[in-house]
Amino acid sequence: MVRRIVTPIVSFCAVLGLALLLTGPTRAQDAKKEAAAAKPTTPPKEAAAAKPDATQKPADTKGAEAKPADAAKAKEATQATEPPLPPIPKEVEEKLAAARKAVAEAIVAAQEAGLVETSIDPPPVLDILITGRAVDARTLKNPAKKKNGFYGVSPEVFAAWFTGYEAPGFENIDRQKEIRITFPSDGLKAYFDQRAVIFREAIAEVRKAKGGSAAKPAEKKPEAKPEAKPAEKKPEPKPASEPAKKK
C-alpha cells in the first residue's frame, strides 16, 4: 500500500522538477529582454560621450584662447625690433626709371637683331644683359636637350614658368615635371661667373666716376723747414800776453 502511494508522489516530483528546469531559462531571458526594453535607447558612443570620464582632465580653454593673443604679441614684438625700410629717394627713383628704360631698349634691340628666342613673356632680362641673347625656346623645342626627364633653363626662365608667365606655344610641356634650373656643371656656374664679372666691373666704374667728379681736398704742401743758421763762431781765445821783460 505504501509502495503504491510513494511511486506516484516520486513521479509527480520528477515531472515538476523537469518542468521547472525547462521554464527557468526562458523566464530569465524574458526578464532580461524586459529590462533592456525599459532602458533608454541611447547609443553606446553617445552615452560614453555624455558621461564625463573621471580619468580625463578637462580641456584647457585658457591655452586655446591665449594662442591668438600670443601670436599677435609675437608679431608686434617682431615689428618693434625690426626697423622699417627706408623710403626710396627721388634721385634713386630717377636712376631706376632710366635703367628700366635702358633695359627695355636693349631688349627691343636684341629682338630686332634676332637674338631673342624665349619661352616666357616678357623676355628674360638677366639673360640678355649677361649673354646678350635669350634662346631658352630652342632648348625647350629640342628633345635632345632633355636630361633626366627635364629641361634645364636659367633661374629667371624657371621662375617665370612656375608663376604663369610662359609664352604660348609650349602647352605640351608639364611645368612641374619637365622644367628645372640648369645644373651648375651644365652652364649655371659659368653663367653666374660672367654675371659677377660684368656687374662688378660696371659698379666699380660707376663708383670711380662718382668719386672722380667730387671735389678733391686741397693737397697739403710740405711745410718749409727753417733754414739752419750758420754756427756762430766763438771768439778764439787770445794768447796770454808774454810777461814783461825785465829791464
Backbone as numpy.savetxt, mean C-alpha at the origin, in Angstrom:
# Nx Ny Nz CAx CAy CAz Cx Cy Cz
-60.97 -81.81 47.40 -61.79 -80.59 47.40 -60.94 -79.34 47.40
-59.98 -79.35 48.27 -59.07 -78.18 48.35 -58.30 -78.02 47.07
-57.94 -79.14 46.48 -57.15 -79.10 45.24 -57.96 -78.48 44.12
-59.27 -78.78 44.09 -60.11 -78.22 43.05 -60.25 -76.71 43.21
-60.24 -76.21 44.41 -60.38 -74.76 44.63 -59.07 -74.03 44.32
-57.96 -74.63 44.71 -56.66 -73.97 44.53 -56.30 -73.84 43.07
-56.63 -74.84 42.26 -56.24 -74.81 40.85 -56.87 -73.65 40.09
-58.17 -73.36 40.24 -58.73 -72.18 39.54 -58.15 -70.87 40.04
-57.88 -70.83 41.35 -57.32 -69.57 41.90 -55.96 -69.28 41.29
-55.14 -70.34 41.20 -53.78 -70.16 40.62 -53.88 -69.77 39.16
-54.79 -70.38 38.44 -54.95 -70.05 37.02 -55.40 -68.62 36.83
-56.37 -68.18 37.71 -56.85 -66.79 37.61 -55.73 -65.80 37.91
-54.92 -66.11 38.89 -53.79 -65.19 39.22 -52.78 -65.12 38.08
-52.55 -66.27 37.44 -51.59 -66.27 36.33 -52.09 -65.43 35.16
-53.39 -65.57 34.86 -53.97 -64.78 33.75 -53.96 -63.31 34.07
-54.29 -62.98 35.34 -54.29 -61.56 35.74 -52.89 -60.95 35.66
-51.92 -61.72 36.12 -50.53 -61.20 36.05 -50.06 -60.99 34.62
-50.47 -61.95 33.73 -50.07 -61.80 32.33 -50.72 -60.58 31.70
-51.99 -60.32 32.08 -52.69 -59.15 31.53 -52.05 -57.86 31.99
-51.71 -57.83 33.28 -51.04 -56.62 33.79 -49.68 -56.41 33.13
-48.98 -57.53 32.90 -47.66 -57.42 32.26 -47.75 -56.88 30.85
-48.81 -57.24 30.12 -48.94 -56.78 28.74 -49.46 -55.35 28.65
-50.31 -54.95 29.52 -50.88 -53.59 29.46 -50.02 -52.53 30.13
-49.04 -52.96 30.93 -48.19 -51.98 31.66 -47.38 -51.08 30.73
-46.60 -51.62 29.78 -45.81 -50.75 28.88 -46.66 -49.85 28.02
-47.86 -50.36 27.60 -48.74 -49.53 26.77 -49.21 -48.32 27.53
-49.58 -48.51 28.79 -50.01 -47.37 29.58 -48.86 -46.37 29.81
-47.67 -46.91 30.01 -46.50 -46.01 30.21 -46.23 -45.18 28.96
-46.34 -45.80 27.79 -46.13 -45.06 26.55 -47.19 -44.00 26.35
-48.46 -44.37 26.68 -49.54 -43.38 26.55 -49.32 -42.20 27.49
-48.81 -42.50 28.68 -48.54 -41.41 29.64 -47.44 -40.49 29.12
-46.42 -41.07 28.52 -45.33 -40.24 27.97 -45.84 -39.37 26.84
-46.72 -39.94 25.97 -47.26 -39.15 24.86 -48.11 -38.01 25.36
-48.92 -38.25 26.39 -49.74 -37.18 26.94 -48.89 -36.08 27.56
-47.80 -36.48 28.23 -46.90 -35.47 28.84 -46.21 -34.64 27.76
-45.80 -35.27 26.66 -45.13 -34.55 25.57 -46.09 -33.59 24.90
-47.38 -34.02 24.76 -48.37 -33.14 24.14 -48.68 -31.95 25.02
-48.60 -32.13 26.33 -48.91 -31.02 27.25 -47.81 -29.97 27.25
-46.58 -30.32 26.89 -45.47 -29.36 26.89 -45.61 -28.41 25.71
-45.08 -27.13 25.81 -45.14 -26.18 24.69 -44.28 -26.66 23.54
-44.72 -26.36 22.32 -44.03 -26.83 21.10 -42.94 -25.85 20.69
-41.98 -25.58 21.55 -40.86 -24.69 21.25 -39.72 -25.50 20.67
-39.18 -25.12 19.51 -38.06 -25.87 18.94 -36.90 -25.92 19.91
-36.15 -27.00 19.90 -35.03 -27.11 20.85 -34.01 -26.00 20.71
-33.75 -25.54 19.44 -32.75 -24.49 19.26 -33.22 -23.18 19.87
-34.55 -22.88 19.65 -35.07 -21.64 20.20 -35.13 -21.71 21.71
-35.46 -22.90 22.24 -35.49 -23.03 23.68 -34.11 -22.84 24.28
-33.10 -23.41 23.59 -31.73 -23.24 24.09 -31.30 -21.80 24.00
-31.76 -21.10 22.93 -31.39 -19.69 22.80 -32.12 -18.84 23.82
-33.35 -19.26 24.16 -34.13 -18.47 25.12 -33.57 -18.58 26.51
-33.06 -19.79 26.84 -32.51 -19.96 28.17 -31.08 -19.44 28.21
-30.78 -18.55 29.12 -29.40 -18.07 29.21 -28.49 -19.15 29.77
-27.34 -19.29 29.12 -26.36 -20.25 29.58 -25.61 -19.68 30.75
-25.62 -20.44 31.84 -24.96 -19.93 33.05 -23.47 -19.82 32.86
-22.90 -20.67 31.99 -21.45 -20.64 31.79 -21.00 -19.56 30.82
-21.96 -19.02 30.04 -21.61 -18.00 29.04 -21.67 -16.61 29.64
-20.60 -15.83 29.40 -20.54 -14.47 29.93 -21.37 -13.54 29.07
-22.00 -12.57 29.68 -22.78 -11.61 28.88 -21.88 -10.85 27.92
-22.43 -10.53 26.75 -21.66 -9.81 25.72 -21.27 -8.43 26.22
-20.02 -8.07 25.90 -19.51 -6.78 26.34 -19.88 -5.72 25.30
-20.97 -5.05 25.55 -21.44 -4.03 24.60 -20.60 -2.77 24.68
-19.95 -2.57 25.79 -19.14 -1.36 25.92 -17.98 -1.39 24.94
-17.36 -2.60 24.78 -16.23 -2.70 23.85 -16.64 -2.43 22.43
-17.84 -2.95 22.03 -18.32 -2.73 20.66 -18.61 -1.26 20.43
-19.17 -0.59 21.43 -19.45 0.83 21.27 -18.18 1.66 21.27
-17.15 1.14 21.94 -15.93 1.93 22.05 -15.08 1.87 20.79
-15.29 0.84 19.93 -14.44 0.70 18.74 -14.55 1.88 17.79
-15.75 2.31 17.39 -15.82 3.50 16.51 -15.21 4.72 17.13
-15.40 4.89 18.44 -14.80 6.05 19.11 -13.29 5.97 19.08
-12.75 4.76 19.31 -11.29 4.60 19.27 -10.75 4.88 17.88
-11.47 4.41 16.84 -11.02 4.66 15.47 -11.02 6.14 15.16
-12.06 6.85 15.63 -12.13 8.30 15.39 -10.99 9.01 16.12
-10.70 8.56 17.33 -9.60 9.18 18.08 -8.27 8.93 17.40
-8.08 7.70 16.91 -6.82 7.38 16.22 -6.66 8.23 14.97
-7.77 8.44 14.23 -7.71 9.26 13.03 -7.37 10.70 13.37
-8.00 11.21 14.43 -7.71 12.58 14.85 -6.25 12.72 15.29
-5.74 11.70 16.00 -4.35 11.75 16.44 -3.40 11.74 15.25
-3.73 10.94 14.22 -2.89 10.90 13.02 -2.89 12.24 12.31
-4.08 12.83 12.19 -4.16 14.13 11.53 -3.44 15.21 12.34
-3.45 15.05 13.66 -2.79 16.05 14.49 -1.27 15.95 14.37
-0.74 14.70 14.28 0.71 14.52 14.21 1.25 14.74 12.81
0.45 14.46 11.79 0.93 14.61 10.41 0.72 16.05 9.94
1.79 16.73 9.56 1.63 18.12 9.13 0.88 18.21 7.81
0.11 19.26 7.60 -0.62 19.40 6.32 0.34 19.67 5.17
-0.10 19.29 3.99 0.73 19.52 2.80 0.82 21.01 2.50
1.99 21.47 2.12 2.11 22.89 1.80 1.38 23.23 0.51
0.86 24.42 0.39 0.18 24.81 -0.86 1.19 24.93 -2.00
0.71 24.71 -3.23 1.58 24.81 -4.40 1.71 26.29 -4.77
2.92 26.81 -4.76 3.09 28.24 -5.10 2.72 28.51 -6.56
2.41 29.75 -6.83 2.02 30.15 -8.17 3.15 29.91 -9.17
4.37 30.13 -8.75 5.52 29.93 -9.64 5.62 28.46 -10.06
5.38 27.54 -9.10 5.44 26.11 -9.42 4.30 25.72 -10.35
3.12 26.26 -10.11 1.97 25.98 -10.98 2.27 26.40 -12.42
2.89 27.56 -12.58 3.23 28.03 -13.93 4.23 27.11 -14.60
5.23 26.66 -13.83 6.22 25.74 -14.39 5.57 24.40 -14.79
4.65 23.90 -13.94 3.98 22.64 -14.25 3.13 22.76 -15.51
2.43 23.88 -15.64 1.61 24.09 -16.84 2.48 24.13 -18.08
3.62 24.80 -17.99 4.54 24.86 -19.14 5.10 23.48 -19.46
5.42 22.70 -18.41 5.97 21.36 -18.63 4.93 20.45 -19.27
3.68 20.52 -18.83 2.63 19.69 -19.42 2.41 20.03 -20.89
2.48 21.31 -21.19 2.33 21.72 -22.59 3.48 21.20 -23.43
4.70 21.26 -22.86 5.86 20.77 -23.59 5.78 19.26 -23.82
5.29 18.52 -22.81 5.14 17.08 -22.96 4.09 16.76 -24.04
2.99 17.50 -24.04 1.96 17.29 -25.06 2.53 17.55 -26.46
3.32 18.59 -26.59 3.93 18.88 -27.89 4.88 17.77 -28.30
5.63 17.19 -27.33 6.54 16.09 -27.64 5.76 14.85 -28.08
4.61 14.58 -27.45 3.80 13.42 -27.82 3.26 13.57 -29.23
2.75 14.74 -29.54 2.19 14.98 -30.88 3.29 14.87 -31.93
4.46 15.43 -31.63 5.57 15.34 -32.58 5.99 13.90 -32.80
6.03 13.09 -31.73 6.40 11.68 -31.87 5.33 10.91 -32.65
4.05 11.25 -32.43 2.99 10.60 -33.20 3.09 10.93 -34.67
3.33 12.19 -34.98 3.44 12.59 -36.39 4.65 11.97 -37.06
5.68 11.64 -36.27 6.87 11.01 -36.83 6.74 9.49 -36.90
5.59 8.95 -36.48 5.38 7.50 -36.55 6.10 6.73 -35.46
6.37 7.37 -34.33 7.10 6.73 -33.24 6.18 6.19 -32.14
4.89 6.37 -32.29 3.95 5.97 -31.23 3.03 4.89 -31.76
3.14 3.68 -31.22 2.23 2.56 -31.48 1.87 1.97 -30.13
0.90 2.56 -29.48 0.60 2.22 -28.09 -0.75 1.58 -27.94
-0.94 0.87 -26.81 -2.21 0.20 -26.51 -3.02 0.95 -25.47
-2.56 2.14 -25.05 -3.30 2.90 -24.05 -3.57 4.31 -24.57
-4.55 4.93 -23.99 -4.94 6.28 -24.40 -5.22 7.12 -23.15
-4.47 8.23 -22.95 -3.41 8.80 -23.78 -2.13 7.97 -23.75
-1.20 8.26 -24.68 0.03 7.48 -24.77 0.87 7.58 -23.50
1.77 6.63 -23.30 2.62 6.65 -22.11 3.63 7.78 -22.16
3.53 8.68 -21.21 4.38 9.87 -21.19 5.83 9.49 -20.91
6.05 8.66 -19.90 7.41 8.34 -19.48 8.16 7.59 -20.57
7.46 6.68 -21.26 8.13 5.94 -22.34 8.65 6.88 -23.41
7.83 7.87 -23.78 8.23 8.80 -24.84 9.36 9.71 -24.36
9.29 10.16 -23.11 10.34 11.04 -22.61 11.67 10.32 -22.47
11.64 9.03 -22.15 12.89 8.30 -21.92 13.44 7.71 -23.22
12.60 6.99 -23.95 13.09 6.30 -25.15 12.81 7.05 -26.44
11.94 8.07 -26.38 11.59 8.80 -27.59 10.51 8.14 -28.41
9.98 7.03 -27.94 8.94 6.31 -28.67 8.10 5.51 -27.69
6.94 4.98 -28.18 6.09 4.10 -27.39 5.55 3.04 -28.33
6.02 1.79 -28.17 5.68 0.71 -29.11 5.12 -0.51 -28.38
4.40 -0.29 -27.29 3.85 -1.43 -26.54 2.80 -2.18 -27.35
2.13 -1.50 -28.30 1.12 -2.18 -29.12 1.76 -3.29 -29.95
2.98 -3.09 -30.40 3.66 -4.14 -31.16 3.87 -5.38 -30.30
4.19 -5.15 -29.03 4.40 -6.28 -28.12 3.12 -7.08 -27.94
1.99 -6.38 -27.73 0.73 -7.07 -27.45 0.13 -7.72 -28.70
0.55 -7.31 -29.88 0.04 -7.90 -31.11 0.90 -9.06 -31.60
2.01 -9.31 -30.93 2.93 -10.36 -31.36 2.90 -11.51 -30.35
2.26 -12.64 -30.67 2.21 -13.76 -29.73 3.58 -14.28 -29.33
4.58 -14.07 -30.17 5.92 -14.54 -29.84 6.52 -13.78 -28.66
5.99 -12.58 -28.38 6.47 -11.77 -27.25 5.90 -12.25 -25.91
4.98 -13.19 -25.97 4.33 -13.69 -24.75 5.25 -14.70 -24.07
5.58 -14.42 -22.80 6.46 -15.31 -22.03 5.75 -15.71 -20.74
5.78 -17.02 -20.46 5.14 -17.56 -19.26 3.65 -17.23 -19.19
3.03 -17.02 -20.35 1.60 -16.78 -20.39 1.18 -15.33 -20.31
2.13 -14.40 -20.33 1.74 -12.98 -20.27 2.71 -12.12 -21.06
2.26 -10.90 -21.36 3.08 -9.90 -22.06 3.71 -8.97 -21.02
4.96 -8.61 -21.25 5.65 -7.67 -20.38 5.62 -6.27 -20.96
5.12 -5.29 -20.18 5.03 -3.90 -20.63 5.64 -3.00 -19.56
5.75 -1.71 -19.88 6.32 -0.75 -18.94 5.34 -0.50 -17.78
5.82 0.01 -16.64 4.93 0.25 -15.50 3.76 1.17 -15.82
3.99 2.20 -16.65 2.90 3.12 -16.98 1.83 2.44 -17.83
2.24 1.62 -18.78 1.29 0.89 -19.62 0.52 -0.13 -18.78
1.22 -0.81 -17.88 0.58 -1.78 -16.99 -0.49 -1.11 -16.13
-0.16 0.03 -15.52 -1.13 0.73 -14.67 -2.32 1.23 -15.47
-2.08 1.70 -16.70 -3.18 2.18 -17.55 -4.13 1.04 -17.90
-3.60 -0.14 -18.19 -4.45 -1.28 -18.49 -5.32 -1.66 -17.29
-4.74 -1.67 -16.12 -5.48 -2.11 -14.94 -6.44 -1.06 -14.41
-6.38 0.15 -14.92 -7.33 1.18 -14.50 -8.29 1.54 -15.61
-8.29 0.75 -16.69 -9.31 0.92 -17.73 -8.98 1.94 -18.80
-7.69 2.19 -19.07 -7.32 3.17 -20.10 -6.67 2.51 -21.30
-7.02 1.23 -21.55 -6.51 0.60 -22.76 -7.26 1.13 -23.98
-6.57 1.18 -25.09 -7.17 1.66 -26.34 -8.01 0.57 -26.97
-8.99 0.91 -27.81 -9.78 -0.12 -28.48 -8.93 -0.92 -29.46
-9.37 -2.17 -29.68 -8.65 -3.04 -30.59 -7.89 -4.15 -29.90
-7.97 -4.21 -28.55 -7.24 -5.22 -27.80 -8.20 -6.02 -26.89
-9.43 -6.21 -27.37 -10.45 -6.87 -26.56 -10.14 -8.34 -26.33
-9.26 -8.94 -27.14 -8.96 -10.36 -26.99 -7.95 -10.63 -25.88
-7.45 -9.59 -25.23 -6.44 -9.76 -24.18 -7.11 -9.65 -22.82
-6.80 -10.61 -21.94 -7.31 -10.61 -20.56 -6.31 -9.83 -19.70
-6.74 -8.68 -19.21 -5.82 -7.80 -18.49 -5.28 -8.45 -17.21
-6.10 -9.27 -16.55 -5.67 -9.84 -15.28 -4.72 -11.02 -15.45
-4.80 -11.71 -16.57 -3.96 -12.89 -16.76 -2.80 -12.66 -17.72
-2.92 -11.69 -18.64 -1.94 -11.59 -19.72 -1.11 -10.32 -19.70
-1.37 -9.39 -18.77 -0.60 -8.14 -18.72 0.20 -8.11 -17.43
1.51 -7.97 -17.56 2.40 -7.87 -16.40 3.49 -6.84 -16.70
4.18 -6.40 -15.65 5.32 -5.49 -15.83 6.52 -6.31 -16.31
7.28 -5.75 -17.21 8.46 -6.43 -17.73 9.43 -6.77 -16.60
10.05 -7.93 -16.70 11.05 -8.31 -15.71 12.27 -7.39 -15.81
12.97 -7.15 -14.69 14.19 -6.32 -14.77 15.20 -6.85 -15.78
15.34 -8.17 -15.85 16.32 -8.74 -16.78 15.88 -8.64 -18.23
14.58 -8.38 -18.46 14.08 -8.27 -19.83 14.00 -6.83 -20.33
14.60 -5.90 -19.63 14.64 -4.52 -20.11 14.20 -3.48 -19.11
13.55 -3.89 -18.02 13.06 -2.89 -17.05 14.21 -2.19 -16.33
15.26 -2.93 -16.00 16.42 -2.33 -15.32 17.10 -1.32 -16.22
17.31 -1.67 -17.49 17.92 -0.72 -18.43 17.04 0.50 -18.63
15.73 0.29 -18.63 14.77 1.39 -18.79 14.92 2.40 -17.64
14.99 1.93 -16.42 15.11 2.85 -15.28 16.51 3.41 -15.13
17.52 2.68 -15.60 18.87 3.25 -15.63 18.91 4.46 -16.57
18.28 4.30 -17.74 18.22 5.41 -18.69 17.42 6.58 -18.12
16.34 6.27 -17.43 15.53 7.32 -16.78 16.37 8.11 -15.77
17.15 7.39 -14.97 17.97 8.06 -13.96 19.01 8.97 -14.60
19.64 8.49 -15.66 20.67 9.30 -16.31 20.07 10.58 -16.91
18.95 10.44 -17.62 18.34 11.58 -18.31 17.90 12.65 -17.31
17.16 12.24 -16.31 16.58 13.25 -15.41 17.58 13.78 -14.39
18.55 12.98 -14.01 19.58 13.52 -13.11 20.39 14.61 -13.81
20.76 14.34 -15.05 21.52 15.35 -15.79 20.67 16.61 -16.02
19.39 16.41 -16.39 18.53 17.57 -16.64 18.33 18.39 -15.36
18.12 17.72 -14.24 17.93 18.43 -12.96 19.20 19.17 -12.57
20.36 18.53 -12.80 21.63 19.18 -12.46 21.84 20.43 -13.31
21.49 20.37 -14.60 21.64 21.55 -15.47 20.72 22.68 -15.02
19.48 22.34 -14.63 18.56 23.38 -14.18 19.09 24.05 -12.91
19.57 23.23 -11.98 20.10 23.81 -10.75 21.34 24.66 -11.01
22.16 24.20 -11.93 23.36 24.96 -12.26 23.00 26.30 -12.89
22.02 26.26 -13.83 21.59 27.51 -14.47 20.94 28.45 -13.47
20.20 27.88 -12.56 19.54 28.71 -11.56 20.55 29.33 -10.62
21.56 28.56 -10.27 22.60 29.12 -9.40 23.46 30.13 -10.12
23.70 29.98 -11.46 24.55 30.90 -12.20 23.90 32.25 -12.40
22.54 32.27 -12.48 21.86 33.54 -12.71 21.80 34.39 -11.45
21.96 33.77 -10.32 21.90 34.53 -9.07 23.16 35.35 -8.92
23.02 36.49 -8.27 24.17 37.38 -8.07 25.18 36.70 -7.16
26.41 36.67 -7.64 27.45 36.06 -6.83 27.91 37.03 -5.75
28.23 36.52 -4.61 28.74 37.42 -3.55 30.08 38.01 -3.97
30.30 39.25 -3.58 31.55 39.94 -3.94 32.73 39.20 -3.35
33.72 39.03 -4.24 34.90 38.31 -3.77 35.73 39.21 -2.86
36.16 38.64 -1.81 36.98 39.40 -0.87 38.42 39.41 -1.35
38.93 40.64 -1.47 40.33 40.76 -1.86 41.21 40.52 -0.65
42.33 39.91 -0.89 43.22 39.68 0.26 43.72 41.01 0.81
43.65 41.13 2.08 44.08 42.37 2.72 45.58 42.55 2.53
45.95 43.85 2.18 47.39 44.15 1.97 48.11 44.12 3.30
49.14 43.38 3.30 49.92 43.28 4.53 50.78 44.54 4.68
50.87 45.09 5.86 51.72 46.28 6.05 53.17 45.96 5.72
53.79 46.93 5.01 55.20 46.72 4.64 56.07 46.71 5.89
56.98 45.80 5.86 57.89 45.70 7.01 58.83 46.90 7.04
58.86 47.54 8.16 59.76 48.69 8.30 61.20 48.21 8.40
62.10 48.98 7.74 63.51 48.58 7.86 63.97 48.65 9.31
64.74 47.69 9.63 65.21 47.65 11.02 66.04 48.89 11.33
65.72 49.51 12.39 66.47 50.72 12.79 67.88 50.32 13.19
68.80 51.09 12.61 70.19 50.84 12.95 70.52 51.44 14.30
70.97 50.61 15.12 71.37 51.10 16.43 72.73 51.80 16.31
72.89 52.92 17.00 74.20 53.61 16.94 75.30 52.71 17.46
76.32 52.64 16.63 77.44 51.79 17.03 78.12 52.41 18.25
78.52 51.62 19.17 79.19 52.18 20.38 80.53 52.82 20.00
80.69 53.99 20.48 81.95 54.71 20.21 83.08 54.06 20.98
84.26 54.02 20.33 85.40 53.43 21.07 85.77 54.30 22.26
86.15 53.65 23.28 86.51 54.41 24.50 87.70 55.33 24.19
87.57 56.56 24.63 88.64 57.56 24.38 89.91 57.10 25.05
91.00 57.28 24.31 92.29 56.86 24.84 92.64 57.75 26.05
93.31 57.19 27.00 93.69 58.04 28.17 94.68 59.14 27.75
94.47 60.22 28.32 95.32 61.38 27.97 96.79 61.01 28.30
97.61 61.38 27.30 99.01 61.11 27.47 99.59 62.01 28.54
100.44 61.40 29.32 101.08 62.18 30.34 102.06 63.13 29.67
102.00 64.30 30.18 102.97 65.29 29.71 104.32 64.97 30.31
